[in-house]
Amino acid sequence: MTMRRALHIAALVIIALLTVGLYKAKTDAAQARAHVAQLEHDIADTQADMRALRAEIAHLETPEHVEQLAQQQLGLHPGGESAALPESAMETHLPAPQAPRVNTPPNHAQSTAPGNRH
């Protein structure tokens, strides 16, 4: 009888462990589903924000808006004389021209010559 009783106790322990494991697995799966749903919601919000920002960029880049800003902030008008800088004012408003830089590769001929070792 003791052997049979020991088997029953072992079976009950195994069933209890499996029940606890199943409960934990279901709980973890529910948490994972909730996390995925939250991430999907975050992605949808971010995509909506991106669409709104792209629409705002498109509006800000329109020629009409650029003209409006040029008129308001710079006092420039399309085709007006104010759009061009008079030649007499160029020296005071524009930087002086600079000579172009010439990129010369370093001279490695001396350091790589066969008889020239350090």
BAPARO-695930 format. One line per 3 residues: number of its first residue (from 1); their letters; for each residue x, y, z of C-alpha. Coordinates in steps of 0.5 Angstrom, whole numbers, always signed. Each point is the difference from the previous one (the first is absolute). Layout:
<semars>
NUM) A) X/Y/Z; ... .
</semars>
This chain:
<semars>
1) MTM) +0/+0/+0; +6/+5/+1; +2/-1/-7 .
4) RRA) -7/+2/-2; -1/+6/+4; +7/+2/-2 .
7) LHI) -2/+0/-7; -6/+4/+1; +3/+5/+4 .
10) AAL) +6/+1/-5; -6/+0/-5; -4/+6/+4 .
13) VII) +7/+4/+0; +1/-1/-7; -7/+2/-2 .
16) ALL) +1/+6/+5; +6/+2/-3; -3/+0/-7 .
19) TVG) -6/+4/+2; +5/+5/+3; +4/+0/-7 .
22) LYK) -6/+1/-4; -3/+5/+4; +7/+4/-1 .
25) AKT) +0/-1/-7; -7/+3/-1; +2/+6/+4 .
28) DAA) +6/+1/-4; -3/-1/-6; -6/+5/+2 .
31) QAR) +6/+5/+2; +3/-1/-7; -6/+1/-3 .
34) AHV) -2/+7/+4; +8/+2/-2; -1/-1/-7 .
37) AQL) -7/+3/+0; +4/+6/+3; +5/+0/-5 .
40) EHD) -5/+0/-6; -3/+6/+3; +6/+4/+1 .
43) IAD) +2/-2/-7; -7/+3/-3; +1/+6/+4 .
46) TQA) +7/+1/-2; -2/-1/-7; -5/+5/+0 .
49) DMR) +5/+5/+3; +4/-1/-6; -5/+1/-5 .
52) ALR) -2/+7/+4; +7/+2/+0; +1/-2/-8 .
55) AEI) -6/+4/-1; +3/+6/+4; +6/-1/-4 .
58) AHL) -3/+0/-7; -4/+7/+2; +6/+3/+3 .
61) ETP) +4/-2/-7; -5/+3/-4; +2/+6/-4 .
64) EHV) -6/+4/+2; +2/-1/+8; +8/+2/-2 .
67) EQL) -3/+6/-4; -4/+2/+6; +6/-1/+5 .
70) AQQ) +5/+4/-4; -5/+6/+0; -1/-1/+7 .
73) QLG) +7/-1/+3; +4/+3/-6; -4/+5/-3 .
76) LHP) +1/-3/-7; -5/+0/-5; +0/-5/-6 .
79) GGE) +3/+3/-6; +1/+7/+4; +7/+4/+0 .
82) SAA) +0/-2/+7; +2/-7/-2; +6/+2/-3 .
85) LPE) +6/+2/+4; +3/+7/-3; +7/-1/-3 .
88) SAM) +2/+6/+5; -2/-4/+6; +3/-7/-2 .
91) ETH) +6/+2/+4; -3/+1/+6; -5/-5/+0 .
94) LPA) +3/-6/-3; +7/-3/+2; +6/+1/-3 .
97) PQA) +2/-5/-6; +5/-5/+2; +5/-4/-4 .
100) PRV) -2/-7/-1; +4/-5/+4; +5/-5/-3 .
103) NTP) +0/-7/+3; +7/-3/-1; +1/-7/+2 .
106) PNH) +6/+0/+5; +6/-2/-3; +2/-7/+3 .
109) AQS) +5/-2/-5; +6/+2/+4; -3/-5/+6 .
112) TAP) -2/-6/-4; +7/+0/-4; +4/-6/+0 .
115) GNR) +6/+3/+3; -3/+4/+5; -2/-3/+6 .
118) H) -1/+3/+7 .
</semars>
